[in-house]
C-alpha cells in the first residue's frame, strides 16, 4: 500500500535518482574517452565542461580524467556525485531497503577501487553494473509505486539534461522524454510541478514522436527539464 | 567456530556493503567509520542467560517503578530510601515531567544495561542506560551477515535467533501507541548512531523522520507529508531530552519538535523512552538500584552492582580519598566513556587535584572498585588471537511484558591496557550468542 511521504523524503528520492543517473550516464560517456586517449587522440574536455556549465580548472586531458572522475574534493566530479547519491540513499533506508541501498554503497567503493587501478575501465564497468543492479532492485523490490516513480523521475530528468548537454541523438532524447512523462503521469506522490515546463516537454515529445526535431533551443529544453519538479 | 573466523574478511566486506558505520565528531568535524567487528562471538549458555534474564527484568521493572514514583507520589524519597538531593540535583531529573503519566505507565521501553563478567564468574552491572541506549542494530545485522558468510557455523552450533529485534521493538511501540503510525525520530544524517536509526526503522516498519517532518497541532503529533498529515501514535525518539522540544527545554534546539511535550502531556502520543528518564540512570542513582529492587518489588536483587562508593556519604568519602589510587572515579554527568578516571593512572599531583575536586563537589562523583573482568579473545589482522577487556550491553524491552533480547552488544577495547570499550573511544564489537546445549 502506498503511504504519504514527507517533502524531505520526496526531495531525497528525486535527488537520489538524479545523482544515480549522473554517475551512470557520465561514466558511460567517459569510458569511450579512455579508449580514445590510448591512441593519443585529443579529447575536448573544455567543451565537455562548457556543455555542463561547470568550471574547467583542468590542465590537460589526463588531469581532467583524473580529477573530474575521481577527485573527492572536486564538487563537480563523478566521485562527488556518487557521494551525494549515497548520502541521499542513506536517509531512505527504510523506504528503499538495505539491499537496494547496498548497491549504492558498493558503487562508491568500486569508484574508489577504480581510482587506484591500472585498468580503471574495468572499474567503471563494475560501477555501471552496480548502478544497473540498483535500478533493477528499485524496480523489483520497492513496492511503493510513488517511491519508485519518484526515483525514476529524478533519473530521467538528469538523463535528459545530460543527453541535451552531450548532444545525444533525438531518438535517445525522445525515449527519455517519453519515459519521464510516463512516470509523471503515474506519480502517486503529490509533488509540486511546473506545468509550463511539463507542457514544453509534452509538446517536444509529440514533435519527436512525429519524427520532427526539437523546436526550441536545447538550452530552453534543458531549462524546462530541470525546472519540472519544484524540489 | 574456526570456519567463521576464516570468513572474517567476507563478513567485514558485508558489513561495509551494508554501511554498518558509526559517526564521531573530532575537532568539530564529522567522521564516519566502519564499526570494527570481531567475528569471535561472546557465548553465553542458555542457563546462565536465564539467570541474567531474570536479574535484568527485575532491575528494569524496579527502575520503571522508580521513575513512576519520582514523577508521581515520591514515596521512595519520603521513606528515605533515596536522598532527595540525588534526585532533584540530578541533571537527568526534569521538573517539566512532573505528574505526567506515560501510556501504560512505561517509562523505559528500551533499556540498555551494561554488564561485565568478573573473573569470579559473577556478572556485575556497570551502568543502566534508560534514555536512548544505542547498539542493538550492530549484533542484529552482524548475525544475519555471519549466517550468510558461514552457514556451517550455524548448522553446527545451536544459537538462539536474535533477528527478531525489529519485531520486538514494533510490539513495544504498538503496545503504547495512542492511535496513529510509529515513527523513529532522528536528529539526522550526521548523528553518531544514524545507521542504527535507519536500520531499526527498516526492521520495525516505522517511519524515520527528522524534526522538519513532524509538527504538533491541537496537542496531536503529526507526520508532515506532501498530502494529508498523518497522525503519530508512538515516537521512538533518538534525540536527547534537552533538544526534544524547544518550547519546553533548550530553546535554541533546531532538532526538536515544538509542543511535543504538550501532545505527550495530553496523552496523545507515546514517547519512547520517556523524557526525564535520566534521573534513574544517573551514576549517582545507580548506587540505590539494589535498594529500589527491595523497596518496590520486595525481592532480593539477582544481579550485583559493582562495589560503589558515594563520596556524598562521609564514610564513603573517607574510603574514596584513602583508596583513590585503587578506584575508578566516574563523573556522574558524563557518558560514553568520558569522565572516567582510573586512580592507578594518575600521578601524585593529579591524585591530589582529584581529591580536592571530590571534596569540593562530592555529589558529582562516584568511585568504584576496579572489577577484574574477564577478557575475551579477539582475532587480530595477522590471524593471532589476543585477549581484550569486553563488556555486554543487554537490551531489555518493556511493553506488554518486560523481555530481554536474546543477544546483546559485546563491546571490546582494542587497546590492551584499556578498560574503556566505547565505540567513541575506538572500541569494536562482537555478536553475543545465547547457546543452547544439544
Interface residues (C-beta under 8 A of the other chain):
Chain A: X3 X4 X5 X6 X7 X8 X9 X10 X87 X90 X91 X93 X94 X97 X98 X101 X102 X105 X106 X109 X189 X190 X191
Chain B: X16 X17 X18 X19 X189 X194 X198 X199 X201 X202 X205 X206 X207 X208 X209 X210 X212 X213 X223 X224 X225 X226 X227 X228 X230
